[in-house]
Amino acid sequence: MQALWQQFDQLGTEMIVTKAGRRMFPTFQVGISGMDPSAEYVLLMDFIPVDDKRYRYAFRSSSWLVAGRADISAPGRMHFHPDSPGRGAQWMKQTVSFDALKLTNNLLDDNGHMILNSMHRYQPRFHVIYVDPAPNSHLHAQRNFCSFSFPETQFIAVTAYQNHRITQLKIASNPFAKGFRTTDAEDWGGGARSMVAWHQAEGRAEAQSEAAAEPTGWGSQTSAGPEDKKCVLSEPSELLHQKGSTAHRAERINEASGLPQTSYSPLPSYWDCVGL
């Protein structure tokens, strides 16, 4: 999915994080070669902060700006591919997909999801571990371990999509989002932008025009210029239904955190594998 990742990267990739956990789209997928077909390997992923900054999205300039120092981070976690350990022949015969991985902003998560802070930039990393059968394998563990990172997979974690172009590309590219697509393909080309509102009482989603942009507060009836408008989330769990207004509106749910500050380390784009 490199081509799709590059499309998102050009716009500034955003990934939704929720309390319950949200799968990534695009999905992280890799093709592997050069393994010993009969040897066993463990595949896993983690996410590290790209820097020590917190970001905010400027709607007038359609760009991300630094908003201050990074918030408190939870201890890092590893996500093991469910088929690990597996023989090299198994890993190399098909694309390896981490489609079961979920992102959360719940600092107390006990489901094994990857805990990230909203409005922070992250780099996914992919790790390959050779299962060395030698009794003294711990003496050269570093030789049996290598990591890969792909710059185009960097993203900013958000609780609601900020860039409307990201929303459009996600809906247009994700096969599970077909219910939120408009019937007019030209809507995705930069003309009139469509949004989706969730009717909680009726349990259904409905497309609405961008004239019903997100208000500054409950009950507001303000109008905004094109550069101030944005799409609301296209999932019921992240929308609130406001009764009594002429248009269904939504406000993002903000999450608070409270763990001690952690540091970040520079990110290598590739760590050479020795002994594989």
C-alpha positions as a printed NumPy array, in Angstrom:
array([[  0.   ,   0.   ,   0.   ],
       [  2.97 ,   2.29 ,  -0.508],
       [  1.253,   4.378,  -3.188],
       [ -1.741,   5.04 ,  -0.932],
       [  0.48 ,   5.893,   2.026],
       [  2.287,   8.402,  -0.172],
       [ -1.006,  10.042,  -1.153],
       [ -1.892,  10.499,   2.51 ],
       [  1.624,  11.649,   3.372],
       [  1.409,  14.462,   0.808],
       [ -1.697,  15.755,   2.634],
       [ -0.375,  15.118,   6.147],
       [ -1.64 ,  11.745,   7.38 ],
       [ -4.031,  11.709,  10.332],
       [ -5.029,   8.624,  12.327],
       [ -8.044,   8.476,  14.589],
       [ -7.482,   7.36 ,  18.189],
       [-10.421,   6.446,  20.412],
       [-10.935,   5.067,  23.895],
       [-12.163,   1.755,  22.517],
       [ -9.336,   1.556,  19.96 ],
       [ -9.398,   2.241,  16.216],
       [ -7.75 ,   0.3  ,  13.392],
       [ -5.325,   2.147,  11.156],
       [ -6.152,   3.103,   7.608],
       [ -4.168,   2.743,   5.466],
       [ -3.263,  -0.591,   7.031],
       [  0.42 ,  -1.184,   7.703],
       [  1.506,  -3.924,   5.272],
       [  4.96 ,  -5.169,   4.327],
       [  6.507,  -7.579,   1.859],
       [  9.509,  -9.495,   3.216],
       [ 12.396, -11.212,   1.463],
       [ 15.791, -12.653,   2.391],
       [ 14.672, -14.807,   5.311],
       [ 15.834, -18.352,   5.964],
       [ 12.754, -20.329,   4.835],
       [ 13.138, -22.91 ,   7.602],
       [ 14.01 , -20.52 ,  10.443],
       [ 11.439, -18.9  ,  12.729],
       [ 10.887, -15.183,  13.096],
       [  8.756, -12.931,  15.272],
       [  7.279,  -9.786,  13.675],
       [  6.136,  -6.826,  15.739],
       [  5.449,  -3.102,  15.597],
       [  5.734,  -0.102,  17.856],
       [  5.166,   3.653,  17.563],
       [  7.583,   6.348,  18.665],
       [  7.143,  10.144,  18.818],
       [  8.813,  11.928,  15.945],
       [  9.579,  14.911,  18.177],
       [  8.736,  16.476,  21.548],
       [  6.035,  18.811,  20.213],
       [  2.272,  19.064,  20.299],
       [  0.481,  20.284,  17.166],
       [ -2.689,  22.112,  16.207],
       [ -4.343,  22.445,  12.821],
       [ -4.754,  25.931,  11.334],
       [ -7.881,  25.82 ,   9.176],
       [ -7.246,  29.152,   7.478],
       [ -3.863,  28.019,   6.147],
       [ -4.754,  24.286,   6.001],
       [ -1.531,  23.364,   7.77 ],
       [ -0.239,  21.903,  11.017],
       [  1.497,  24.266,  13.445],
       [  3.497,  23.615,  16.594],
       [  1.323,  24.361,  19.626],
       [  3.832,  23.701,  22.41 ],
       [  5.748,  20.921,  24.076],
       [  4.511,  17.347,  23.919],
       [  1.996,  16.063,  26.434],
       [  2.681,  13.253,  28.836],
       [  3.271,   9.916,  27.134],
       [  2.337,   6.454,  28.254],
       [  5.029,   3.751,  28.402],
       [  5.751,   2.312,  24.97 ],
       [  4.056,  -0.899,  23.863],
       [  4.817,  -3.556,  21.272],
       [  2.222,  -5.161,  18.992],
       [  3.122,  -8.723,  18.011],
       [  1.754, -10.029,  14.742],
       [ -0.772, -12.74 ,  15.718],
       [  0.959, -15.316,  13.463],
       [  4.279, -14.937,  15.3  ],
       [  6.454, -16.88 ,  15.53 ],
       [  6.376, -18.163,  11.963],
       [  8.811, -19.707,   9.528],
       [ 10.527, -17.533,   6.962],
       [  8.784, -19.363,   4.123],
       [  5.416, -18.402,   5.616],
       [  6.282, -14.72 ,   6.02 ],
       [  7.777, -14.399,   2.539],
       [  5.018, -16.068,   0.546],
       [  2.498, -13.263,   1.01 ],
       [  2.082,  -9.671,   2.185],
       [  2.156,  -9.36 ,   5.966],
       [ -0.665,  -7.158,   7.256],
       [ -1.033,  -5.638,  10.715],
       [ -4.783,  -5.16 ,  10.309],
       [ -5.584,  -6.209,  13.887],
       [ -3.553,  -3.37 ,  15.408],
       [ -5.611,  -0.643,  17.111],
       [ -4.768,   2.856,  18.322],
       [ -6.19 ,   4.304,  21.536],
       [ -5.857,   7.442,  23.658],
       [ -6.956,   5.596,  26.805],
       [ -3.973,   5.748,  29.163],
       [ -5.522,   2.948,  31.25 ],
       [ -6.139,   0.632,  28.289],
       [ -5.855,  -3.049,  29.215],
       [ -6.632,  -4.484,  25.765],
       [ -3.093,  -4.268,  24.424],
       [ -3.871,  -1.388,  22.049],
       [ -1.158,   1.119,  21.157],
       [ -1.548,   4.164,  23.422],
       [ -0.943,   7.49 ,  21.657],
       [ -1.536,  11.135,  22.484],
       [ -3.854,  13.105,  20.251],
       [ -2.292,  15.974,  18.263],
       [  1.166,  14.397,  18.387],
       [  3.209,  13.059,  15.472],
       [  4.276,   9.403,  15.411],
       [  6.422,   7.072,  13.356],
       [  5.4  ,   3.389,  13.103],
       [  8.347,   0.97 ,  13.254],
       [  8.473,  -2.605,  12.027],
       [ 10.72 ,  -5.132,  13.776],
       [ 11.935,  -8.579,  12.73 ],
       [ 13.363, -10.934,  15.354],
       [ 15.138, -14.14 ,  14.419],
       [ 14.276, -16.938,  16.853],
       [ 17.771, -18.242,  17.482],
       [ 17.74 , -21.868,  18.688],
       [ 21.271, -21.603,  20.098],
       [ 21.405, -21.929,  23.92 ],
       [ 23.508, -18.763,  24.271],
       [ 21.454, -16.669,  21.815],
       [ 20.991, -13.913,  24.43 ],
       [ 24.7  , -13.105,  24.116],
       [ 24.197, -11.8  ,  20.575],
       [ 20.554, -10.756,  20.687],
       [ 21.232,  -7.523,  18.786],
       [ 22.476,  -9.553,  15.822],
       [ 19.12 , -11.337,  15.643],
       [ 17.044,  -8.155,  15.665],
       [ 16.476,  -5.479,  13.047],
       [ 14.037,  -2.597,  12.577],
       [ 12.595,  -0.798,   9.59 ],
       [ 10.743,   2.508,   9.38 ],
       [  9.113,   4.107,   6.362],
       [  8.917,   7.938,   6.423],
       [  5.678,   7.985,   4.397],
       [  3.864,   6.193,   7.267],
       [  4.317,   9.048,   9.765],
       [  1.04 ,  10.472,  11.018],
       [ -0.559,  12.796,  13.555],
       [ -2.929,  11.137,  16.023],
       [ -6.313,  12.916,  16.255],
       [ -9.707,  12.341,  17.845],
       [-11.383,  13.976,  14.83 ],
       [-10.052,  14.519,  11.332],
       [ -8.795,  18.074,  10.933],
       [ -7.942,  18.242,   7.218],
       [-11.085,  17.726,   5.099],
       [ -8.934,  16.291,   2.291],
       [ -7.815,  13.51 ,   4.602],
       [-11.465,  12.77 ,   5.369],
       [-12.286,  12.614,   1.672],
       [ -9.335,  10.378,   0.822],
       [-10.106,   8.019,   3.693],
       [-13.729,   7.647,   2.621],
       [-12.804,   7.282,  -1.046],
       [-10.066,   4.686,  -0.371],
       [-11.4  ,   2.638,   2.541],
       [-13.672,  -0.223,   1.366],
       [-15.397,  -0.188,   4.761],
       [-16.423,   3.478,   4.344],
       [-18.575,   3.017,   1.247],
       [-21.715,   3.937,   3.209],
       [-20.355,   7.467,   3.659],
       [-19.532,   8.129,  -0.001],
       [-21.586,  10.518,  -2.081],
       [-23.08 ,   9.375,  -5.363],
       [-21.322,  12.152,  -7.272],
       [-17.648,  11.293,  -7.79 ],
       [-16.89 ,  14.946,  -8.607],
       [-17.493,  15.822,  -4.96 ],
       [-14.093,  14.346,  -4.134],
       [-12.259,  16.499,  -6.653],
       [-12.305,  19.721,  -4.682],
       [-15.743,  21.118,  -5.497],
       [-18.622,  21.123,  -3.042],
       [-17.543,  19.119,  -0.031],
       [-19.855,  16.66 ,   1.671],
       [-20.032,  15.824,   5.33 ],
       [-21.701,  13.088,   7.308],
       [-23.789,  13.611,  10.435],
       [-24.835,  10.811,  12.765],
       [-28.425,  10.802,  13.988],
       [-28.031,   9.128,  17.344],
       [-31.726,   8.913,  18.104],
       [-32.506,   7.261,  14.773],
       [-29.318,   5.226,  14.528],
       [-28.399,   6.288,  11.007],
       [-25.888,   8.436,   9.139],
       [-26.881,  11.184,   6.746],
       [-24.814,  13.215,   4.294],
       [-25.132,  16.968,   4.721],
       [-23.743,  19.953,   2.895],
       [-20.801,  21.859,   4.226],
       [-23.077,  24.804,   4.934],
       [-23.703,  23.111,   8.28 ],
       [-20.137,  23.543,   9.449],
       [-19.112,  22.741,  12.979],
       [-20.198,  25.498,  15.392],
       [-18.052,  27.083,  18.033],
       [-20.375,  25.87 ,  20.776],
       [-23.7  ,  24.225,  21.451],
       [-26.56 ,  26.199,  19.952],
       [-24.363,  28.538,  17.875],
       [-25.707,  29.62 ,  14.535],
       [-22.568,  31.109,  13.039],
       [-21.357,  30.802,   9.462],
       [-17.726,  30.387,   8.408],
       [-15.695,  31.066,   5.316],
       [-14.402,  28.184,   3.164],
       [-11.051,  28.146,   4.913],
       [-12.695,  27.752,   8.323],
       [-14.872,  24.789,   7.429],
       [-14.046,  21.153,   8.057],
       [-15.611,  17.736,   7.883],
       [-16.994,  16.061,  10.945],
       [-16.141,  12.513,  11.859],
       [-17.737,   9.737,   9.912],
       [-18.267,   7.34 ,  12.814],
       [-21.128,   7.322,  15.347],
       [-18.909,   6.77 ,  18.383],
       [-17.159,  10.102,  17.815],
       [-20.215,  12.242,  17.111],
       [-22.723,  13.913,  19.356],
       [-26.268,  14.638,  18.216],
       [-27.606,  18.086,  18.989],
       [-31.355,  18.321,  19.233],
       [-33.39 ,  21.37 ,  18.348],
       [-31.086,  22.929,  15.738],
       [-31.787,  23.331,  12.069],
       [-28.755,  21.249,  11.152],
       [-27.219,  18.26 ,  12.872],
       [-23.906,  19.31 ,  14.268],
       [-21.032,  17.56 ,  16.003],
       [-18.277,  18.506,  18.356],
       [-15.099,  16.61 ,  18.936],
       [-14.597,  14.809,  22.193],
       [-11.387,  15.892,  23.841],
       [ -9.427,  13.551,  26.07 ],
       [ -7.246,  14.598,  29.005],
       [ -4.092,  12.824,  30.159],
       [ -1.986,  12.761,  33.302],
       [  1.233,  10.73 ,  33.247],
       [  4.788,  12.051,  33.688],
       [  6.595,  13.54 ,  30.709],
       [  8.789,  11.162,  28.733],
       [ 11.601,  11.878,  26.341],
       [ 11.942,  10.968,  22.703],
       [ 14.874,   9.689,  20.707],
       [ 16.04 ,  10.449,  17.147],
       [ 14.544,   8.11 ,  14.586],
       [ 16.77 ,   6.052,  12.277],
       [ 15.189,   5.29 ,   8.917],
       [ 16.824,   1.868,   8.772],
       [ 18.854,  -0.261,  11.143],
       [ 21.149,  -2.675,   9.355],
       [ 20.584,  -6.37 ,  10.027],
       [ 23.648,  -8.333,  10.937],
       [ 23.597, -12.09 ,  10.594],
       [ 20.334, -12.454,   8.637]])
